[in-house]
Amino acid sequence: MTLRDAFQKEIAEPLGLKRTGYFQPLDEDLVSNAAFGGRLAYREDPLHGYHYYPEGAAAGLWTTPTELTKLGLALSGSYREGGLLKKETARRMVTPVMNDYGLCISRDDSIPDQVCHAGGNEGFIAYWTLSLSEDLCAAVMFNGSNRANNAAVEPLFGFVDRLIVRAKAEGTVFFGSA
């Protein structure tokens, strides 16, 4: 079974994800609704502007901020009581094994029950954070992939972290859009 098929069967279908998956190359029917990366001059696919990675599992996920929050909420629920993942599996994913990182997920001691992942690839920058104690998750995505872009958006990552902390304190609910 391919990574794409396994993700679809085990993750996307149970969570109702329609626009998330390992699409390399991107399916033609998804192209009209896909964002273009911020450095199109370096694109490998001149027709669409996408950079394809041989590291498909690490850099090949296509998603939206809204669907990424669904993944985060599933991880959070699995961490607390099991669900999509076994409780033990979810807990191992967020347990630091090197520096502050578990399985691509970082922990910050200043926010003990919150985890995050900041990532970028050719043309895109993303940040995702979630509470391990409540169903709260936020995700933001930007076009861009150079140091200037990263420097511009990094302050927003802390802002997004603080939104989750504030939502827990105030009982606020956030809604995203695809």
PLY file of the C-alpha trace (Angstrom):
ply
format ascii 1.0
element vertex 178
property float x
property float y
property float z
element edge 177
property int vertex1
property int vertex2
end_header
0.00 0.00 0.00
1.37 3.46 -0.86
1.69 6.29 1.67
-1.05 8.10 -0.23
-3.45 5.15 0.00
-2.64 4.45 3.66
-3.20 8.10 4.62
-6.48 8.19 2.74
-7.79 5.01 4.37
-6.49 5.47 7.91
-6.63 9.26 8.40
-8.47 11.23 5.69
-11.60 9.09 5.44
-12.21 8.72 9.20
-11.75 12.48 9.71
-13.72 13.52 6.62
-10.73 15.27 5.04
-11.50 16.07 1.41
-8.55 18.35 0.55
-5.71 16.72 2.47
-3.37 14.01 1.29
-0.05 13.00 -0.18
-0.51 14.12 -3.78
2.75 14.13 -5.72
2.15 15.11 -8.34
-0.97 17.02 -7.38
-4.10 15.52 -8.93
-5.28 17.53 -11.91
-8.76 17.99 -10.38
-7.16 19.65 -7.32
-4.93 22.08 -9.24
-7.59 24.78 -9.70
-8.01 25.10 -5.92
-4.34 24.82 -4.86
-2.14 27.66 -3.67
1.04 28.43 -5.52
4.33 28.63 -3.70
6.10 31.89 -3.06
9.16 31.19 -5.22
7.71 30.22 -8.56
10.87 31.13 -10.43
12.30 27.87 -9.08
9.33 25.68 -9.87
9.93 22.23 -11.26
6.46 21.95 -12.72
6.21 24.94 -15.07
2.52 24.35 -15.68
1.49 24.48 -12.00
4.45 25.87 -10.04
4.85 23.07 -7.51
8.06 21.63 -6.16
7.87 17.87 -5.69
9.88 16.22 -2.95
11.34 12.73 -2.92
10.80 12.88 0.87
7.07 12.40 0.37
6.22 11.65 3.99
8.17 14.63 5.33
7.33 17.27 2.75
4.52 15.98 0.58
1.34 16.67 2.53
-1.15 18.98 0.82
-3.80 20.43 3.12
-5.70 23.54 4.17
-5.54 25.32 7.53
-9.05 24.12 8.35
-8.27 20.49 7.62
-4.96 20.75 9.46
-6.91 21.82 12.55
-9.06 18.70 12.17
-5.86 16.63 12.29
-4.76 18.57 15.38
-8.06 18.02 17.15
-7.86 14.30 16.38
-4.34 14.17 17.84
-5.44 16.11 20.92
-8.41 13.81 21.51
-6.25 10.74 20.95
-3.70 12.09 23.45
-6.38 12.42 26.14
-8.56 9.38 25.59
-7.62 7.55 22.42
-9.57 7.80 19.21
-8.08 8.00 15.75
-4.78 6.95 17.34
-4.23 4.83 20.41
-3.66 7.01 23.46
-0.15 5.57 23.90
0.74 6.32 20.26
-0.43 9.94 20.50
1.52 10.42 23.74
4.69 9.01 22.19
4.30 11.36 19.20
4.49 14.43 21.45
7.14 13.13 23.86
10.44 14.91 23.18
13.24 12.59 22.10
15.68 15.21 20.79
15.76 18.76 22.11
12.08 19.77 22.36
10.85 17.54 19.53
8.83 14.36 19.49
7.67 13.00 16.14
7.97 16.33 14.26
6.03 17.97 17.07
7.62 20.47 19.44
6.90 21.18 23.07
7.56 24.47 24.79
8.01 24.25 28.56
6.47 27.71 28.94
3.15 26.31 27.62
3.12 22.81 29.14
-0.05 21.36 27.62
0.45 22.75 24.12
2.43 21.36 21.17
3.25 22.79 17.77
4.91 22.24 14.44
6.45 24.92 12.27
7.39 23.89 8.81
8.19 25.07 5.39
9.07 23.77 2.02
9.63 25.29 -1.40
7.08 28.09 -1.56
5.14 27.54 1.67
5.42 28.25 5.41
3.01 26.75 7.94
2.46 26.79 11.69
0.16 24.52 13.65
-0.44 24.43 17.40
-2.83 22.52 19.59
-3.82 22.04 23.20
-3.35 18.60 24.71
-5.88 19.30 27.47
-8.78 20.67 25.38
-10.15 20.59 21.85
-8.34 23.71 20.66
-6.15 23.95 17.57
-5.00 26.69 15.21
-3.15 26.58 11.89
-1.82 29.32 9.64
-0.21 29.05 6.22
1.73 31.52 4.11
3.24 31.67 0.64
7.00 32.14 0.79
10.12 30.18 1.52
13.11 32.36 2.12
14.68 33.95 5.20
12.87 37.26 4.68
9.50 35.49 4.54
10.32 33.43 7.64
11.44 36.51 9.57
8.20 38.26 8.65
5.86 35.46 9.76
7.69 34.03 12.80
6.21 36.66 15.18
2.79 35.42 14.10
3.61 31.94 15.41
3.81 33.28 18.97
0.59 35.18 18.40
-1.16 31.97 17.32
0.19 30.20 20.43
-1.24 32.97 22.59
-4.64 32.63 20.86
-4.87 29.04 22.08
-3.80 30.02 25.61
-6.37 32.83 25.62
-9.10 30.59 24.20
-8.52 28.13 27.06
-8.72 30.93 29.62
-11.83 32.55 28.14
-13.62 29.57 26.62
-13.44 31.19 23.18
-14.07 29.15 20.06
-12.33 29.91 16.75
-13.56 28.97 13.33
-11.37 28.61 10.26
-12.04 28.65 6.59
-10.78 26.43 3.82
0 1
1 2
2 3
3 4
4 5
5 6
6 7
7 8
8 9
9 10
10 11
11 12
12 13
13 14
14 15
15 16
16 17
17 18
18 19
19 20
20 21
21 22
22 23
23 24
24 25
25 26
26 27
27 28
28 29
29 30
30 31
31 32
32 33
33 34
34 35
35 36
36 37
37 38
38 39
39 40
40 41
41 42
42 43
43 44
44 45
45 46
46 47
47 48
48 49
49 50
50 51
51 52
52 53
53 54
54 55
55 56
56 57
57 58
58 59
59 60
60 61
61 62
62 63
63 64
64 65
65 66
66 67
67 68
68 69
69 70
70 71
71 72
72 73
73 74
74 75
75 76
76 77
77 78
78 79
79 80
80 81
81 82
82 83
83 84
84 85
85 86
86 87
87 88
88 89
89 90
90 91
91 92
92 93
93 94
94 95
95 96
96 97
97 98
98 99
99 100
100 101
101 102
102 103
103 104
104 105
105 106
106 107
107 108
108 109
109 110
110 111
111 112
112 113
113 114
114 115
115 116
116 117
117 118
118 119
119 120
120 121
121 122
122 123
123 124
124 125
125 126
126 127
127 128
128 129
129 130
130 131
131 132
132 133
133 134
134 135
135 136
136 137
137 138
138 139
139 140
140 141
141 142
142 143
143 144
144 145
145 146
146 147
147 148
148 149
149 150
150 151
151 152
152 153
153 154
154 155
155 156
156 157
157 158
158 159
159 160
160 161
161 162
162 163
163 164
164 165
165 166
166 167
167 168
168 169
169 170
170 171
171 172
172 173
173 174
174 175
175 176
176 177
